[in-house]
Amino acid sequence: MAVLKKLVRSAEGAHVPHNKNTENCETVKMPVPKRVYVSMSQHIGAPAKACVKKGVEVKVGDVIGTAGGFISAPVHSSVSGKVFSVDEVMLTNGRKAQVVVIDTDGLQTVSENVKAPEVTDHASFVQAIKDSGLVGLGGAGFPTGVKLDPQNLDEVDTLVINAAECEPYITADYREMMECGEDVVEGAKLVKEYLNLSKVIIGIEANKPQAIEKMKALTSGLEGFTVATLPSVYPQGAEKVLIEQTTGKEVPQGALPAAVGVIVMNVASVGFVNRYMKTGMPLVSKRLTVDGDAVANPQNVEVVIGTTVKDVVEFCGGYSQEPGKIISGGPMMGAALANDEMPVMKQNNAILVFGAEKAKLPEESPCIRCGRCINACPMGLSPVEIALALSVEDADELKALFTDLCMECGSCSFVCPAKRPVAQTMREAKDFMRKAAK
């Protein structure tokens, strides 16, 4: 049986190209499109349930989807207008979800229900965050209200703010710090106060010196605040890697960060907390990095949630060439889209569009047993052994090899000289394990 001596090895990873082409592009607000498609499935857990019908007039901030369970979040209208239909959309994972289609009136009339929440203690703070519809804005989309209410709250003492932004191309979080750094700090102070935490650590990759300097200046003199400079090695933004780098703690297999006294929040999520507490405006818009060699004018754009990828790209000057691949998110962990009709969701942080040449898959060759995938894995896994166990459908060996710890970061595929789809094989192995366990 294989024994994993150390679950997280954050000194490893992959030296991916940064390609932060839009880091100096200030966020531009995109006009409201004529129609939006607001999905009820925008987070991990149970989808929201649509609570509006065709023909209903809605305003910005109105609840149009109620939380569908404990791990869920409400969905709000990002526009004012009339509900055209309640339909279904196919998500990138192949599942269908309800979508509220709204024809906008261009007025962006704000709902009378949008009011700054009254917060006096931890319970009311958590309820306010739940009401805001906030989910993790870094990609995972875990409902924040649930995250901020761990069962062992008395044992949690540290907030780690994920500002690593280690994926190539994406600069949305960087712009959050440069444009809204004050919101980030004030939001962190609120989380620290209402969760009774003693430490706040803002983790930023070393390739963002201006952001590091700014956040250090904004937190200077604040008790318990630290800005940690992280190595520019992918995937520094992965939760377990980030926790080890910033605190030295290792999250046990199968446990959440709260088990080691830590809560992790994306930097944009923290900035939103402060804005919501001041205005009561729920999560209805999102900053996106739009980039790639098939986009005419790459930039950072703020769009209302539910805007289609097609409309976003058109706002950025359209396609400069025939798109070969459209990705929601980064090139390492993002999801390839079937078409540009997919709507922007809460957890989206980028739209990347590449031409045929960059989208072309490399020709793979046999594994040469070089071990580079093993050295690159931040979780200390052995993709070679896992692939072998999968080939003979040995679920026990896959479990012994800690296959379920794979975060699907793609470091293994990136470093593979044979250009094998290692990450896809790891995903298949995890799926096989889950099915075998039923």
Secondary structure, DSSP 4 states (H G I P E B T S, - for coil): ----S-S--TT-SB------TTTT---EEPPPPSEEEEES--SSSSPPEE---TT-EE-BT-EEEE--SSS---EE-SS-EEEEEEEEEE-TTS-EEEEEEEEE-S--PBPTT-------SHHHHHHHHHHHT-B-TTSS--BHHHHTS-TTGGG--EEEEE----SSS--HHHHHHHHHHHHHHHHHHHHHHHTT-SEEEEEEETT-HHHHHHHHHHHTT-TTEEEEEEPS-BTTTSHHHHHHHHH---PPTT--GGGGTEEEEEHHHHHHHHHHHHH---S-EEEEEEESTTBSS-EEEEEETT-BHHHHHHHTT-BSS-EEEEEES-TTT-EE-SSTTPBP-TT--EEEEEEHHHHPPPPP-------HHHHH-TT---HHHHHHHHHTT-HHHHHHTTGGG-----HHHHH-TT---HHHHHHHHHHHHHHHH-
